[in-house]
Amino acid sequence: MADIALDVHISPERLLDDLRSDVRLGMTAAPKWISPKWFYDARGSELFEQITELPEYYPTRTERALIEAHAYDVAERTDAAILVELGSGSSEKTRLLLNAGIKHGSLRKYVPQDVSPTALEGAIEVIAREHPGLEIHGIVSDFTDTLQNLPADGSRTIAFLGGTLGNLIPEERALFLADIAQALIAGEFLLLGVGLVVEESVVVPAYDDAAGVTAQFNANVLSVLNERLNANFDPGQFEHVALWNSDAEWIEMRLRARTAQDIRIEDLDLDVHFDEGEELRTEISAKFRKEGIEAELVDAGFRVDEFWTDPESRFALILASRTSLGQRDDR
């Protein structure tokens, strides 16, 4: 049986406190917003899995094809003993990297990180069954606040896949990438999956599918607030909006109030008014140009070693190594 450990660095109480803080901040802002990390209750996760299988939603299948094509290249190039995955979820695509690392002969430990203990435990169970000789060290935490807790008893590759980097605004991205670099030493690696800038006619349907699954996913965040904060949103009174912001080069998902309405969030003792047509931003998903993301990585302390894209240049899988400048020396 695999050697398994599970560290919990964020409690349900802490998560609820974070939700309260985020919602108070976002609902009293102008314009209103909420962080996309609150999409993922059980229903939200189920809907997102459906989204990844939609014909319009190209990112998941495109990234998977890139990983399938280059997983062994990653193993050979990094020679990593430890694969860390931030925001691992079900770890489905990561199994391709695990198989390649084990086949290569270097990989001995997998460190999946996720905010959901249930998702993490399920993924660990499956991987332990598939790879009984692999050490597995799960970490329950927020991916933006976990890097100091990563095991450092061997050469590491940190994987951050799924285009999730695009959910951060530029200032947040810069800090996050710099924090990853600070957690690594020279010669360790970051494997990053990002969406690339494509035609508006391609990217918008990926976030506004004909079957309306993304609309359900978007509105579900209001149900999360109802359940967890004793709010009284009527999701049916909000319509799903997906817009391409050509200046920022990102998709914005919003919920637009169909009518003027007053919302009570009991746990916050907060009353929130929406005018008819007023929008609540629920997600940004930035898309990148090669020169732009490479510059961000260099600024953070990385050298870009490989930049793999699909034939239509819709998605990129990037392998970047930590440079020696400012490297951590306390491992």
N, C-alpha and C positions, 0 to 999 in steps of 0.2 A: 504493500500500500504506500502511496505517496506520503512524504513528510509534509504535513500541513500545519500552518500557523495562521491565525487571524487576529489582527490588531484593530481595535476600535478607537478612533481618535475623535469621533464626533457622535454625540449622544442624540437620541430623539428630542430631548429637551433643548439641546443646542440648535438643532435644525429648526425647531419651532420658533426659537428666539430669532434666528436668522430670517425666517420667513416673515415674522412680525416686523422686524426692522426694515426689510426690503419693501414690504407692502406699504408700510407707513410712509417711507421715503418716496416710493414711486407714485402712490395715489395722491400725494399732496404736491407733486411736481407739476410743472406746466411745460410741455405736454406730459400727460400721465404715461407711466411705463411699469412693467414688471419684468423681473429677470426670467429668461427662458429655462433656468434650472428647475423652476417649480412646475413645469409641464409634467414631470415624470412621476405621477402616482401610478398605481397598477393599470388603470384605464389609459392613462397617457402613454405608458410604455407599450401597451398592447396596440394602441393606434399608431404609434411611431413604427412598430414592426410592420404594420400593414402599409404604411407610407413607403417603406424601403422596397416594397415589392410592386409598387405602382409603375406603369409604363413611363409616366412623366418624370419619375424621380430617379434620375441617372446617377447621383453621387455614390450611393452605396455599392451598386453593381460595378461601377467604373473603378472605384477604389479597390474593391475585392479582386478584380481582374489584374490590377497593377500589383497588388500584393502577391497574388498567385504567380505572376510572371517573374517577380524579383525577390521573393522571400529568401531564396538560397543566395542570391547576390548579397543581400543584407547580412546573412549569417557569415558569409565568407569575408565580407569587408570589415565587419565589426568584431568578429571572433568573441562575441559577448558571452559571458557566463551567466548573466542575469538579464532577463527581459522584464522591464517595468512597463505596465500599461496604465495610463491615466484615463479615467472614465471608461473602464473596461466593459461595463454592461454584461452582455452574454458572452463576450470574448470570442464570438464566432469567427471573425476574420483573423483574429490573433492566432488561432490554431494553425493557420498556414505558416506563421512565423515560428511558432513552437516546433512544428514538424521539421522545418528547415534547420533550426538551430540544433535540434537533437540529431538530425541526420548528419549535420556538419561535425558534431562531436564536442562543441564548446558549451552548449547551454545546459545548465544544471538547475536553475531556479527561475520561477515565474512569479512576478509580483503584480497582481491585478489590484487596482484601486478603483473604488466606486463609492458613491454616497449612499447607495442602497445595500444594506446587509443582505437582503433577500436575493437580489440579483447576483451579488458577489458569491454568496454561499452556493447558489445554483450553478454558477459557472465553475467554481472550484470543484464541485462534486463531479461534474462531467469531465473536466480536464484531468483530475486525479485518477479517474477510471481509465481514461485513454492513455495516460502517461504515468504509470505507477512509480517510475524511477525519478520523477521530477519533483524537486522541492517546490512547494507553493506557499507563498507568504502573502495573504490577502490583507489589504488595508482599507478600512471603512473611514472615509474622510471626504472633504470637499477637495477637488483636484487643485484648486487655487491655494490651498492651505495645507499641503501634505508633503511637500518636497523635502522638508527637514527630517521626515520620518522614514525615508526610503532606506532599505538595506544597502550597505556599501561594502560587502565582503567579497567583491569580485568585479570584473569589468562589466559595465552596464550599458544597455541601450534603453532609452526611454521612448516609448511609442505613444504618440498622441494623434489619434486617427479620427476619421469620420467628418473632417472639416469643422470640428468643434472650435478650433482657434478662431474661426470667423464670427463666433458669437460674442467675442470680446471687442470692445471699441479699441481704436489704435493705442490709446494710452494704457489700457489694461493689457493689451497684447505685449507691448514693450516691457512692462513690468513682469509679466508672466514668463516670457521667453528669457529674460535676464535671470529670473529666479531659477529656471530650469538649468541655465548655464552655470549658475552659482552652485547648484547642487551636484554638478558633475565635475570630474577632473579631466585634464587634458587627455585626449585620446578616447574618451567615452562619447556616446552618440545619442542623437535625437532623430527618431523616425517620425516624420510629420506628414499627415494627409490634409491637403487643402483643396478647396474648389477654386477653379480658375475663372477669370472673366470670360463670359460667353455671350452670345446674342440674347437680348431681352426675351425674344420669342421662345428661347430654350429654357432660360432660368426661371421665368415667372411661372410657367405651368408646373414646374417641379415643386412649387410652394402653393399652388392653387389648382389642384388636380380636378379633373372632370367629375370624378366620383364623389368629391366632397369630403374625402377622408382627412385632408389637412385642415379643412374648416372645422371638423369635429375635434381634431387634436388641439387646435388653437383655442376653441371655446371651452375645452375641458379644463383649462387653467382656472376658469371662473368657478367651476365645480370644486376644484381643489381649495380655493379660498372659502367657499361656502362650508366645506366639510371641516377644514382645519382651523379656520378663524371665525366660524359662526357668522358668515356673511350671508347676504340675501340676493346675490346676483341671479338674474334670470338669463342663462346663456342664450336663450332663444331671442332675446332682445338686443343681441349684438351680432353683426355680420363680419365674416372673415374678409380681410383685405391683405393682399400681397402686392407690394410695389417695388419696382427697381429704382433705387436711388443712383442715378448715373454719376453724380458728383462724388459720392462716397464709394461707389461701386460695391454696393451691398443690397441684398433683399431686406425689406422691412415687412414683418408680419404685424398686423394690427387687428384690433377688434373695434368696430365702429358702432356706436350706439344708434339703434334704429329710432329711438324716441328719447326725449328728455326723461331722466330718471334719477332718483335719489337712492343711494345704496348705503346700507348700514353694515359696518364691519364690527360686530359686537365685541370680539376679543380685543380690539384696539380702541374701543369706545370712539369710533371714527365714523363720521357721516361724509359720504362722497357724492358729489353731484356730477352728472354727465349731461351736457347739452345734447340735443338731437344732432347726430353727425359727428360728435366728438369721438376721438380715437384714443385707444389705449395701445401703446406699442408693447408687443409681447416678445419680439425677437428681432435681432439683426443677424444676417448671415453674410459676412463679407466674402467677396471673391477676390482673387489675387492675380497679379501679373508677375511673371517670373522675376523680373528685375526688382520689383517691389518687395516680395517676400524674401528674396535673397538678401536684400539690404537690411531688412528687419532682423534676419538671423545673424548677419555679420555684426550689426550694432549690438546684439545681445551677447555676443561672444562665441559665435560658431563660425565654422568654415563649411560651405556647402560642397559636399563631395559628389552627390548624385541628385539628379532632378529628372525623374521619370514621369512621362505623361502618356495618356491614351492617344490613339490616332487622331481623335477630334479635339485634343487639347482642352478637355473639359475639367480634368482633375489632375493633381500632381501628387506624387509620392516622393518626399524629399528626405535624403539621408545627409545629416549634418554632424560634424564632429566638433567637440569642444576644443577651442584653441587654448594655448597655454597662458595667455594674458589674463591675469586676475584669477587663475584657477584656485579652487578650494584646496587647502592643504591639511585638513583636519580629519581625513578619512581614517 
